[in-house]
Amino acid sequence: MSANPQAIRAKFWTPGVLVMAFFMAAGAVTVLARFIGGIGYVSNLSTARPWGIWIGIDVASGVALAAGGFTTAFLAHILGRHYYEPVIRPALLTAMLGYTFVVLGLIVDIGRSWAIWKPLVYWNPHSVLFEVAMCVMFYLNVLYIEFLPILVEQFKGRVKMPGPLAALDGVAENLLGLADRILPRIMWFFIIAGVVLSCMHQSSLGSLMLIAPTKLHPLWYTPILPLLFLVSAVTVGYPMVVFETTLATASLKLDPEMKILSPLTRITIFLLGTYLALKIGDMVIRGTYVYLLDGTAQTNAFLVEMICGIIIPWIMLLSPAVRRSRRRLFIACALIVGGVLLNRINVFVVGYRPPVSENYYFPSISEMLITIGFISGLMFLYRFIATYLPVLNRPGQEVSA
Amino acid sequence: MELNRRVFLKCIGAAGAGVAGAATDSTAVHAWESRAPADPLGCLVDLNRCIGCRKCEQACQTVNKLPQPEQPFDDLTVLDKKRRPDERAYTVVNRYYPGRRDERDQLVPTFVKVQCMHCQDPACASACIVGALTKKENGAVYYDISKCIGCRYCMVACPFEIPAYEYHNPVTPRVMKCTFCYERVENEGKLPGCVGICPVEAMTFGRRSNLLKIAKKRIESDPGSYVNHVYGEHEAGGTSWLYISGVPFDRVGFIQVPHRPLTELAETIQSSLFSYLWSPIVLFGMLGGIMRAFGGKSDRDINHKGEES
């Protein structure tokens, strides 16, 4: 066993956590305002611009950046590369929290939050969104199931609930024991299902905009948009693991895990290169390079996405020195993560041009507060769970292959 | 553990059978087909006839019990600004000066009534996650509030930017758009509110095929007064509302829309990838095979330290 995950049990209320708590509180107040005054009270959304950053960042980017979960599960559990196991649990935790916050973001964004269950009853198989919603729902549950063994490991034989709840200790122990016996036998099914569900909805998120050919800017509107979404999600998986593991290990003063992170990004050279080739090939075949120098906001956003988000980090990763350096590898991976984030924002927000109204949209402060509040909440929970559950590798632990 | 292995093998076998089944079924993945009603009701708007009296707006407000507008309907200064249908008004009339002049050299206005076009293959209905929007046999694109969750994908999908949203209702907001007076037409046999009130018969209500004949006849019999284009005959794959005009449509606020139904590409991709869930089943089988070949027993026991070491 190469991994030795342990609860960190470091001091929890650090200044950074307090800042997160502050943004969470600000976000919570804004969410309250949204449910009292309506979406229109807090956002700049309109008839012409029905989707803003809540969809572009909280939902679409949230799903893309949670791709570390299924890509690492594929690597370690399906390909059997146990060497990478130390990063599995952090990636799983990121994915689980990411999808949880995708759903929370949706609850804020949809007008009738209390009706969020209705797609379970009223099906529209023609709707891309219906398929995405079903996959996200099932996958969220798969992630929770994949996370259960961590709870079992922490609490089995040690359940001690406070006060009157102590009466339930026996019941909880029995449940944990049951989970411990059953989960190992069925986990293979959920691991494969998780990868399948991810491939389905990661690509279908791109299909969402295919119904709006007159609205999405031609630099992004392409019939291969679902393929681009899938490839970029698979590509960003490992860089996201590097990004998030480096942040966590640096902030919690743990082993940076470079022995694992460096080889993990070798495959990224190939994946990112494929993504780059697809993007450029698509641009050449459809002739959309004619827009490249027209100086509009859309074109500039596209150029930043391509150059800073794909080309620069790709060239960086080609160098073994970069892959060995913790700082430079982090920068390269952060650029890739930023590039995919920007791509989703471009597809859903920047590149969206209403044909009649030419309505200008910029997110309101309240929209941003809710988004920032959710991101802070995600980071807060990550730290909380890593502090009290065995997720991250123990500090100073020798990592053996 | 042996049981576990057997279950695993059985499932992989089932997945393999699924693969084989899907391969033979691949012929069942049909080319995209329109689900448009054969001959729905529609409405032909003759922009040469409209005088911009806004009676249709008023009738719409009354029939659909919409809120009173800030300025009364007989206040024609409203026309000084271009408006769009919104959550308080299903239809609006706009005034354009496309450059035509009368004998006294005065600019001649053209009035354009805007509302939901009631597409034959509506993008909003294809997009709707719960099927709250549907194309009815009589032509109306009908909205069923009891299913709606408020995701607003219909608004993203609509090429004409029609559906509006009650953004200021915190709990029970609705998508607001022209209903083609569905219940009034279907159950009471009446005309839509706007059509019934029009004092100059700028709107003709009837079967879409008949309306197309009427439209073409009017254009043919007076080619000097009309441009040779029925807006809505082919736009977005055809719409139930049709327009004919004396001035080019792009000068009076009409946008260019693809002539193929907007639903075609997304629905084709979705159905070829996911009909009978063949691709997820194949993928599941393949991953199961890989897992079995490379993973070994311990792989199924991941996340579980006890049994692995």
Interface residues (C-beta under 8 A of the other chain):
Chain A: M1 R34 F35 I36 G37 G38 I39 G40 Y41 S43 L45 S46 T47 A48 P50 W51 F74 A76 H77 I78 L79 G80 H82 E85 I88 D109 I110 G111 R112 S113 W114 A115 I116 K118 P119 Y122 W123 N124 H126 S127 V128 L129 F130 E131 A133 E146 P149 I150 E153 D180 L183 P184 R185 M187 W188 F189 I191 I192 A193 V195 V196 L197 C199 M200 S204 S207 L208 M209 L210 I211 A212 P213 T214 K215 P223 P226 Y352 P354 P355 V356 S357
Chain B: L3 N4 V7 F8 C11 R84 D86 E87 A123 S126 A127 C128 I129 V130 G131 A132 K147 C148 I149 G150 C151 R152 Y153 M155 V156 A157 P159 F160 E161 P163 A164 Y165 E166 Y167 H168 N169 P170 V171 T172 P173 G253 I255 Q256 V257 P258 L262 T263 L265 A266 E267 I269 Q270 F274 S279 P280 L283 F284 L287 G288 I290 M291 F294 G295 G296 S298 D299 R300 D301 I302 N303 H304 K305 G306 E307 E308 S309
